[in-house]
Amino acid sequence: MRGELLWFNEARQDGLIALDDGSRVVVLGSGFAPGPAPEGKCAGTPVSFELSEESGEVRAVSVVVLEAPAAARRARRRGSR
């Protein structure tokens, strides 16, 4: 399956992936395949994955980041007047 990361919290090692049909699935840090894992702002990063059901909860596993997100632009700070 394919989807987009909505967010991933590096400290808590959890996040959400949006599917094309509008549903969402939980992803844990251990669910990523060996290779690059998301760091920093990763919203909109395309991923491929498989679904697994454990204890009645569906989770994304074997998650592969398909491409790195473009560098996030920071807002410019305006000088005080």
C-alpha positions as CSV (number, residue, x, y, z in Angstrom):
1,M,0.0,0.0,0.0
2,R,1.0,3.6,-0.3
3,G,0.2,6.7,1.7
4,E,1.6,9.9,3.2
5,L,3.0,10.5,6.6
6,L,0.8,13.0,8.5
7,W,3.3,13.3,11.3
8,F,5.9,11.2,13.1
9,N,7.2,12.0,16.7
10,E,10.8,10.9,17.0
11,A,10.8,11.1,20.8
12,R,7.7,9.0,21.2
13,Q,8.4,6.8,18.1
14,D,4.9,7.0,16.8
15,G,2.9,8.7,14.0
16,L,0.1,8.5,11.5
17,I,-0.1,7.6,7.8
18,A,-3.0,8.9,5.6
19,L,-4.3,6.5,3.1
20,D,-5.8,7.5,-0.3
21,D,-9.4,6.6,0.9
22,G,-9.0,9.2,3.8
23,S,-8.5,6.7,6.6
24,R,-5.5,6.8,8.9
25,V,-3.2,4.1,10.3
26,V,-0.8,4.2,13.2
27,V,2.9,3.6,12.6
28,L,5.5,2.9,15.3
29,G,9.2,3.5,15.0
30,S,9.7,-0.3,15.0
31,G,7.4,-0.5,11.9
32,F,10.0,1.1,9.6
33,A,12.1,-1.1,7.4
34,P,15.9,-0.8,7.7
35,G,16.9,2.4,5.9
36,P,16.1,6.0,6.3
37,A,13.5,6.8,8.9
38,P,11.7,10.2,9.0
39,E,13.4,13.0,10.8
40,G,12.2,16.5,11.6
41,K,9.2,17.8,9.6
42,C,8.0,14.9,7.5
43,A,4.3,15.7,6.8
44,G,3.5,14.7,3.2
45,T,6.4,12.3,2.8
46,P,5.2,9.4,0.6
47,V,5.7,5.9,2.1
48,S,4.9,2.3,1.1
49,F,3.9,-0.2,3.8
50,E,1.9,-3.3,4.7
51,L,-0.9,-3.6,7.2
52,S,-0.8,-5.8,10.3
53,E,-3.4,-6.4,12.9
54,E,-2.3,-7.1,16.4
55,S,-4.6,-7.3,19.4
56,G,-7.4,-5.8,17.3
57,E,-5.4,-2.7,16.2
58,V,-4.3,-2.2,12.7
59,R,-0.8,-0.8,12.3
60,A,1.6,0.0,9.4
61,V,4.6,-2.3,9.2
62,S,7.5,-2.7,6.8
63,V,7.2,1.1,6.1
64,V,9.6,2.4,3.5
65,V,10.2,6.2,2.9
66,L,9.9,6.7,-0.8
67,E,11.5,10.1,-1.1
68,A,12.8,12.6,1.4
69,P,10.6,15.7,1.8
70,A,11.8,19.0,0.4
71,A,13.7,21.1,3.0
72,A,11.3,22.9,5.2
73,R,11.4,26.7,4.8
74,R,11.4,28.7,7.9
75,A,9.3,31.8,8.3
76,R,11.2,35.0,8.1
77,R,11.4,37.0,11.3
78,R,10.2,40.6,10.9
79,G,12.0,43.3,12.7
80,S,10.1,45.2,15.4
81,R,9.0,48.7,14.4
